[in-house]
Every structure is written in structure tokens, then in C-alpha cells.
């Protein structure tokens, strides 16, 4: 029992326990939102710095001579839950790098990154593998965003018009697929898994269940699953924010290769998290006021006769 001015504060034990429990949760959630805002600021700052930096050759990046090398995932190798590759599948990294990469496109083995929103419209982003020149390693390129069709079964076309001098053929992509050599400059990023669950890849085809059919729906970036599907080592990252002027197609003339650029360092800015933090702290203050008012009473004065 505590006297505060002309009021006597005497809460029961259960009211105090409830206040402490609920109040602690509110404060923790508010603090978490502030941390999320700081993470968004860090991601945006790192992206801006990377975009203004000179590009590094992808092979130099992989060798470690241009900073810390990204992970490379090999087909058929299961990774532990605590290693770098597993981390890349869960959370976005601020280790953005402007890179150049040269190699051949695996035209017949593309992915449709599902549930991608552009200006409020649902759609896919087309991911195409690029086999790096002189190696067996693959880096993923984001061709850009395309809208969803009339239904979920109406998948977008991943083809693009290609005229290739010499009409060379690539056995990896099927008997009718041309070898398309390109050099590309873009931002190497590590997209987060987010809140996705279930398998990362789903087969697509005329019968809807052919595991060998392409393109494949990609729910989130599980580089181990992608490596297994391609049967080749895959760099744990995606080159995106690609500009048409930064691509050299070699002997090929491509029409419609790049789609709508949909890359953002952060989907929502820190303002959203500051707003949520303000709400949680405001709710805590309201809870504090309710706790005090409902558990205190005025001290009456005795009247002398």
C-alpha cells in the first residue's frame, strides 16, 4: 500500500503480475521494431554505397581477392543449420557488391520467383542461371518482374527472341537451345527467405507435376535446392538491378530479355517500424495509466463535529 499525494495505491498481486507480464511484452515488441528500423537503414545505406562503387569481376569476388567471397553451394551436399549457406537462406545480407559477370545463359532452366509485388500488382520475377566463363559455377541473374496471368495456372512466358550468329547449340539446354554468351553488370545481393515455409521449388509443366519440366516456381532462395535442380555449383546470391546498357550480348541479339526492374534494398522503409514502435510504447503508457487508476483511490478527509 503506497500513498501518492491524495491517493492510496494498493494493487492486488495478480494485477501487478499481469501488468508486469503484458507491459514487458509491449516494451520488447517496441524495442524489436526499433531494431528492425535500424536494420532497414543499414540495408539501404549499404546498397547505396555499393551502387556508387566500381564493379568487381565475379571471378575475383569468388576467389576472395575482392573482399569476402560469397558461399558456393554444390549439388547433393547437405549443409548444417549453423553454416553460412543456411544463414543466406533465412535472412538478407547487407553485403551488397557491384559486380560484372561473363558466361553463357542456361535458357532452358529458368525460375519464376513467386509472390513478387510491383506497385501493388502481384507477379513473378524471372531468374535465369548464368554459367560463369571458364568455370562450372553458376550465378543467378534477375531478369525482372512480370505480372501474373488470368489465373495461377497461367504462368508468364520466360522465352525471349534470340538471334545468334553461327547458330551454335548447347547440349545442357536441350538440342534446340542456342549458346548465348553475355557479360552483365549488376548488384550482387542475398535475398532473404522471409516467412516462407515448405519446399522452395515446385515443378511446372503441361501436366502440372513433371519434376523435370521448366521453368520451376521458386518460393524463396534455397541455394541447395537450386543447385540440386541445376546439378551444378551455385553462388549463394543473385545479380539484380541490371541495366540494359550494362549488358553485352556478344554474338547474340536479344529482344525482351530484361523485364521491369523491381529490386529494392528494403521493401518498406524504417518509417513503418518507427510507427509500430510508437504504437507499442503508447500502448504501454496507456496500460500504465489503467494500472494506476484502477488500483488507487482517493483518501477521504474526516469531518470534525
Secondary structure, DSSP 4 states (H G I P E B T S, - for coil): -EEETTEEE---HHHHHHHHHHHHHHHHHHHHHHHHHHHHHHHHHHHHHHHTSPPEEHHHHHHTTTSSPPPEEPTT----TTSHHHHHHHS-----EEEEEEEEEEEEEEEEEEEEEETTEEEEEEEEEEEETTSS-EEEEEEEEEE--SSTTSPPP---EEEETT--B-GGG-TTPBP-EEEEEEEEE----TT--S-SEE--STTS--TT-SSEEESS--HHHHHHHHTS-EEEEEEES--GGG-B-TTEEEES---B----S-SS-HHHHHHHHHHHHHHHHHHHHHHHHHTEEE-PPPPP-
